[in-house]
Amino acid sequence: MDTTPSNPNGGYESIPIQNAGQIWMIVTCVFTMFIPTALVAMRFVARSRFSNASLDASDWCIATALLFVLALCIVDFFMVFRGGFTFDLKDIAGRFGPDALDTFFRCMAAWPLLWNCCVLTSKLSVLAMYQTLMPIPRMKLAVRVVGGFVILYNVCGFITGLVICQPYEKNYDWAGVVKGKCGDVKLYYEWLSAINVVSDVIVLLLPLPFVYNLQLQLRKKIVLFAMFSVGFITCAVTIYRQTLLPSLDATNPTGTGLLAFLFSTVEIGVAVSLACVPFLRPLFRGTFGSSNRSHPSPESAYSYSKKGSGSSKPRSQGFNELGSDIQLSPVIIGNKSGAAAAATQQQSLNVQTSWIDERHDDPESGRLPRRQTGRAF
């Protein structure tokens, strides 16, 4: 490739911001950094100040995913400002110097590694949220199986990104001076994205059967379906990005990769942002729903506790983790036999009976009457 400076005065040009592709990439990165950061911060505030819930694995996973989002956006900035991204490959070395191409291909080699880490941590955050909200054996098993699949394919994708070119320096050997070989990088991107689409759909569909079987009013069930279905926006972006990958020309990634990289950036930003949305309701109670800002109690709303536990503190607050007033209606067993009633109870998300003392004076006996209430744990 000709690296003779094209500047008639000698030397190389600094990379100008002069085309729409550069502007779109910069604007996309700015929004992708700002919006997920704001929503993750709001999620932490809602969790710690309004929901009476300590931070858990889901929160730390989404915070880690945010760090990878920020890292990817920084890489995008380097590609635009230092790597000549959106200009044709054949023009970059002569116009902006060989260092520009070196920067671009180093960034391109780092991209799938950071992307895999971001996708992995964001999905694990969602799966951990499912287990926190619905800590029943079937959900725990489903979360572990799907989580294992997500970890496996992202680890494989990460390792493939490291070894697809041997030696690793071959990834950014645009001049062809390093001895070695590279696999089909374009095919690697396509397969990685295709598997990601499949895992997105699986993760999104996972809680819906459990929500469908909850003993809830139709209105509240629709709210839950809507809350868990917002992730389909991420899935739609991922599918659209998949359709863009065939247009990526491996011989000219700087000139043909704009839409693929742009929507890959949007995809991870949307994924992190939407994973925070279900937790933000406590911040808007005065606007949407009840204005009562008191901390929810496990005795006043839908919560889970470990069966037979002697501790008065619930193991998980269930949908109280979202600041929700959703409650489960107790299942009426009727005149069923003991065995049938027990089976029905087990299928009804472990509906248990709790006793609440009501301190009303009884003038005749002096005893405190007790009221039996059914609550879902």
N, C-alpha and C positions, 0 to 999 in steps of 0.2 A: 504494500500500500504506500502511496506517495505521501511523505510527511513534509514535503517542502512547504514552507510558509506561503500562504496565498496572499498575505498582506503585501502590497507593492512597496511599502516602506520598510519591510523586513520585520521579523518577529511574528508572534502569534496574537490573534485577537482575544480579548476577554469574551466570555460567552454572554451575548446580549439576551435580554428578554424581549423577543420581538415577534413571537407567533402565538396564536391562540392556544395551541397545545401546551406550551409552557405555562401560560396563565391559568388554564384549567387545572393543570397539575398542582400548581402552587395554591390556588384557592381550595382545591379538594383537600390538600394536606392540612391547611390551616383549620378548616372545619373539622377534619377527622381528628385533629389534635384537641381542639377546643371542646366539641360537643361530648365525646366520651369522657374526657377529664371532668367536665362539669357534672355529668350524670353519675359518674362513680363517686365523686365527692358528695353529691346529694344523697346517694344511696347510703353512704357511710353515716351521714348526719341523721337520716331517717332511721337507720338501724340502731344507732347508739343513743339518740335523744328521744325518740318518739315510740319505738316499738318494744322497748324493754327487752331487747335481745342482744346478746353478745355477738361479736363478729365470729364467723365460722369459716370453714374451708371454702365455701362458695364465695365469700367476700374476698378472701386472700387470693383465690384463683383469678377473680375478675380484676383485682388490683395488679396482679402480675401480667395479665393479658393487656392491660392498659399500658404498662411499661413497654411491651413489645410493639404495640400500636405506635407509640411515640417514637420508638427506635426505627420502625419502618418509614415513618413520615420523614425523619431526619435523613434516612437513606435516599428517599425520593428527592429531597432538597439537594443533596449532593449530586444526584443524577442530573437534575435540571441545571443547577448553577455551576457545577464543575465537570459534568460528564457529557455535556452536549446533547442530552436527551431531547428528542423530537426532531433533531437534525439528521439527515442521511449519514449513514456510517462512513461512506466514502469521502465525505466532505470534512468530517470532524478533525482528523489528524492534521490535514493540511491547513485548516482554518484556525483551529483552536489548540493544536499541538498534540503530540502523542500522549501526554499525561491525561488529557481529557478522556481518551478512550480507555486508558488504564483505570481511571476512576470509575467510569461507567461499568466496565465489566467486573470490577471488584464489587461494586454495589449489586450488580445483577446476580453474582454468586452468593452474596449474603442474603438476598431477598427470600428465596424459598426456605432458608433456615429459620429466619425470624418469623416468616409467615406460618410455618408449621408450629412453632412455639406459641404463637398468638392463638391460632385455631385450637390447639390442644387445651390451653388454659381456659379459654372462653367456654368451650364445650364442657370441660370438667366443672366449671362454675355452675352452669345450668343443671348438670346432673346432680351436683351436690345440693342445689336448691330443691330439686325434686325430692331427694331423700329427706331433706329437712322438713318439707311441707307435708309429705305423705310417708312417714317412716313405718310402713307396714312391710311384712316379709317379701311379698311379691314385688313391690316397688324397689326394695333394696336389692333384690336379686337382679331385676331388670337393669337397674342403674349400674351394678357391677359388671354385668355382661356387656352392655353398651359402652361403658367406660373402658373396659378392657379392649374392645374393638377400636375405640377412638385413640387410645394410647398406642396400640400396636401399629395402626396405619400411620400415625404422625411420627412415631419413632422411626419407622421404616422410611418415611418420606425424608426425614432429617438426615438419616444415614446415607440415603441415596443421593441427596444433595451434596454430601461431603465426598462421595466416591465416584460420582458420575464422570468426573474428569480425573485422570491419573497421569501425572501427579496433580494435586489440587491447583497448583499454579497455572495449569492448562486452562482453567476457567477464565482467566483474564489475559491469556496469551493471544491478543488480537493480532500480533505481528507474526505469529507462527514460528517463534524461535525456540520454544520449549518443546523438548521431545516428549511425546506421550500421545494420548488419544482421549476423546470425549464420547460419551454416549449420545443418544438422541435427546437433547435438552428439551426440545419442543414436545416430544412424546411424554417426557417426564412431567412437564407442566400439565398436560392434558389429563393424564391418568390421576395425578394428584388432585386436580380439581374435580374430576368425575367421582372419585371416592369421597371427596368432601361433600358433594351434593347428596350422595347416598346417606352419609352419616348425619347430615343436616336433617333430612327427612325423618330418619329413625329417631333422632333426639327430639324433634318437634312432636312426633306422634306418640312418643312414649307415655306421657301423662294422661292423654285424652281418654283411654278406656277407664282409668281410675276415676277421673272427674265425672265421666258419664254415669258410673255406678254409685256416686255419692247420693246420700239421701238429702237432696236440696230442692228448694223451690226452683222452678224453671228459670226465673229471672236471674237468680244467683248462679245457677249452673251455666247460663249463657255468658255471664260476666267472667267466670273462670275459664270457659272455653276461649273467649276473646283474649284474656290475659295470656294464656299459654300459646295462643296462635299468632301472636305478634312476630314470633321468630320466623314465620313464613316470609316476611319481608327480606330477611337475610337470605333465605333459601332462593327467593326470586332473583336477588342480586347475584348470587353464586351461579345460578343456572344461566343468567344472561352473560356473565363473565366467561362461562364455559364456551358459549357460542362465539366468543371473540378470539379465543386462543388459536383456532386454525388460521386466522389472518396474520398471526405473528410470523414474520420472516426471520428465520435463524441467521440469515446472512446480513440482515439489516434490522436488528432489534431496536436500535435507537430511533429509526424512522417509522417503524411499523408497530411498535409495542405500546403506544400511548394508551389506547382504550383498555388493553389487557391490564396494564399496571394501574391505571386510574381506577378501574372497577375492582381490582384486587384490594386497593387501599380503601375504597368505599365499603367493600364487603366486611373487612375486619372492624372498621369503625362502627358500622351498623350492628354487627354482632355484639360488640361490647356494650354499645348503648342500649340495645333492646334487652340485654340481660339484666339491666338495672331498672327498667321501667316498672316491673311488678312490685318493687320495694319502695317506690316513691309516693304511694298513696297517703301515708301518714303526714307528708309535708303539705298536702292539699285538702285536709279534712274539712277546713272551713269553706272550701270552694266546691269540693265533690264529696257529698255524703255528710256524715256527722261532723259537727264542729267540736265534739268532745275530744280533748287532747289527753285525757288521762290514759295511763298505760293500761293495756288490756290485761285482764287477769285470766289465768287458765281455768278459773271456775265460771267465767262469764262469757267465754267464746269458745270456738272450736279449737281444741288442742289435743295433742297426743301425749300419753304418758306410758311409761313402761309398766306392763301388767304385773301386778303383784309387788311393785316397788314400795319400799317403806318410806321413801323420801317424799316430802311434800312439794318439792320443786319439780315441775314437769321436765321430762327429758327433752322434749321438743314442743314448741308452742304451735306447731302446725301452721295453719293459715294466719295465726296471730303474728307470725314472722313478717307478714306483709302488711300488718296494721289493718287487717280485714275484720269485719264484723260478721263474716260468714259463720254460721253454726250448722251443725248436723242435727237433724231431727232424729230422736230416738226411734229405733225400730220396734214396733209393737209385735210381740211374739204371739199373743193370743192364747189359745188353749192347746198349743202344741205340747207334745211330750217333752221331757227333759232333754233327751238326746237331740231331737229335732230343733228344739229351741236353742240349744247350745251351738248347733251347726249354723243356724240362721244368724246367731249373734256373731259367730266367727266370720261369716261372709259380709257382715255389715260394719266392717272397719272397727271391730272390737268395741262395740257399744257396751259400756259398763254402767253400773248404777253407783251413784255417789250419794252420800247422806249429808244434808246441810241442816245444822241446828238453827232454829229460828227462836230467838230469845224473847218469847211472849209469856207474860205471866199467866199462870193458870190458878185462879183464886181458890179452886176447890182442892186440887191435889198438890199444888205447889211444884209440879213437875213441868219440865220444858217439853212441849210437843215437838215431834220431829216430822219433817216433810221429806218424802222420797222423790228424788228427781233423776231423770235419765239424762246422761251426758255422754257425748262421744269422746273417747280418748284414743 
